Amino acid sequence: MLPLLHAALVFIPIRSGGLYRCKFGSLEAPRSVLRLVESIASAVAPAPPDLSDESLLQIVLQGISDEATNELVWKYLGYERDSDGKWNSSRVFPNWRKKYPQPPDVIGITRTYTRQVDEPVLRAVQALQRSVPREHKDRLKATLRPLGWKGFKLEGLTPNMTRRAQVATWLLYYRTALHGVPIEELQRRKAVQAEEEAAHDDSSIGSKLSKATGTTQQSVI
């Protein structure tokens, strides 16, 4: 991680033909890489203990209950309990709050997978997963590999395991890119990315990108 942070300190992104060039050299990188560097380098608050690598590992290994996992996600989406015990969504990320004024179950605490019971859970965790930008989607395995987790095998995979990995992926994204960053700065970044997406939509490959996940329209912000 240190080389990446160091790179962020010396990169001055200059936009050119869909790539960014480093002012102090000839290195080039796609926009997604530069956004990842920017998000990591601009973190203004240390990660809290419940977002540590060890905590994420406990989520995927089912070392934390379904209920506690739900509440951890709700906490970092911005939900808070009022004095009367009811959930307050006033500090929830704005785009997420529009769809979920009350915190949704993203794990499936009943572990009942009939369509009638599970459909709302499935939609909520899919929305959470789609909100993760592409450059952050595949970082969970690499992050937890030093702790011995190599990902799940297809054989024996359950909905609960899948959702725990999706939730942990979002929490890792939150820890890396959102935690401690003022909402105004997050909205500024979102606006810049939306302009880039709009430019691509006008190109010949726009129809393909419109089906991608991790776009600004799917963001929690």
N, C-alpha and C positions, 0 to 999 in steps of 0.2 A: 504493500500500500504506500510506503514512503516514496518510491520513485514517482508514483502517480501524483502524489501531493506536491512533490518538488516540481514536476512538470507543470502543474497548474499555476505555480508561482512565476514561471518564466514564459508561459504561453501568452501571447497577445493575439487572440483569434482575429484573423482577417478573412472575411468571407470571399470566396472566389470559386465560382463554378460548382457549387454544391459541396465544396470542401473548405476547411479552415487551414490556413497556413500559419506556422509559428514565425513571428517577426524576427526572431533571433536565429533562425536556421531554416533548413529546407524541409523539415518534417511536415507532413500533412496528415490530417485525420478527418474522418467523417464527422458530421454534426453531432451524431449520437454520442460519440466518444468525448467530444468537447463538452457536451452537456453533462456527461457523467463526471468528468474532471471538475467542472464548475460546481456541481452540486456537492461533491465531496469536499472541495477546497473551501467552500463558503459556509460550511457548518459553523454555527456560532455557539453551540452548546454541546457539552460532552454527552455521550449516550448514557441514559439512565440504566441502572442495573437490570431492570426488567426487559431491556432491549439488548442485553449483551449476547454474544455468540452462544454462551452457555444456556441462556434463557431460550433462544431460538431453537437450540438443540433439544431442549426439554419439550418444546411444543411439538416438534416432528416425531419425537420418540414417545409421545403420549405420557410424558412425565408431569404434565399440567392438565388439569381437568378441562373438559369441554367448556364448562361454565366460566372458569378462570381465563381460558383462552379467548372466549367471546369478550369478556370484560376488558381484557388487555387491548384488543383491537378497538373497542368502543372508546377506551380512554384516549388513545392516540388519534382517533378520528375527531375527538373533541367533545364527546358526550360527558356530562357531569350530572351527579345526583344533587337535587335540591334538598333542603332541610327536611322536606316531607317524604323523601325517598324516591320521588319521581325524577325521570330523566329530563335534563335540560339540554337542548340542542343549539343554544345560541352561539356556542363557540365551535360548532362542528364545521368542517370544511364546507364552503358554500354549495358547491356542485353536488356533494354527497347529501347535504341536508335537504335539498330540494326533493330528492327521491326517498330519503329515509329520515323523516323528522324524529322518529324513535329508533333506537338501536336495533338492528336486525340480527337474528341468529345467523352467523356465517359458518357454523360448524355442523349444526344438526344435533342438538343435545339429546333429542329423543332417540337418535340413531334409527329412526323409522324412515325407510326410503320409498314409501309409496308416493305417487305423484301428488296426491292431495295434501300430504303432510310435508313433503320435502321440497316441493316446487319453490316456495318463497325463500327457503334456505339456499337452494341451488342458484337462484337468480341473484341473491345478495352476494354470495361468494364469487360468482362470475363477474359481477360489477366491480367488486374489489380487485380481482385479478386483472381485469381489463384496464383498470386505472393506472397500473404500473407501466411506466414508459419502457419501451423495448430495450433500452440499454441497461435496465435494471432487472429484467425478467429472469436471467439465467445466472444470477450471482449467488444463490443460496447454497448450491452444492459446493462451489469453490470456497465460500466463506466457512462452511461447517466441516469441510474435508480435514483440516488440521485436528479437529476434535473426533475424527473417526467416522463421520457420517458420509456415505458415498451415494446418497440418494436412495429412492425406493426402486425395487424391482417390480416389473409388471405383474409377475406371479404373486398372488396374495394381496395385491393392492386393494384397499377398501376406500369407500367414499370419505370416511373419516380421515384416513391417512392423506389422501389427496388434498382435502380441504385444509388440513394442518400445514401442509407444505405451501399451499397458496397463501394462507394467512401469514406464515413466516416470511414468505417472499415479500408481501406487502409491508410487514413490519421492518424488514431489512431496508426496503426502499425508503420508508418513512425515516428510519434512523439515519440513512445516508444523505437524503436529499431534502427532507422537510423539517426535521426536528430543529427547533430553535430559530428557524428562518421566519422573519416577519411575513404576514400574509400579503402585504403590499409587494414585497420582493417576489414571492411565489407567483402572484398574479402578473407581475411584470415579465417573468420568465415564461409564463404560460402564453402571454400575448405574443412574445417573440416567436415561440414555437408554433403558435397558431398561424402566424404569417408565413412561416416556412411550409407548413402543411397546405396552406391555401395556394402557395406557389406550385407545389407538387400536384395539387388537384387540377391545376390548369395545364399540366403536362400530359404526355401520352400515357404515363403510368399512374395517373391519378385514380383511376377506377380500382386499381389493385390496392393502393394505399388506403382508400376509403374503408376497406374491410379490415384493416390492421387494428390491433389492439394497442393500448397505451397512447392514444391520441389525446389532444387537449379536450375534445368533446367528452371523452370518457374519464377525464381526470376528476379527482375528488375536489380539486381546488375551484 
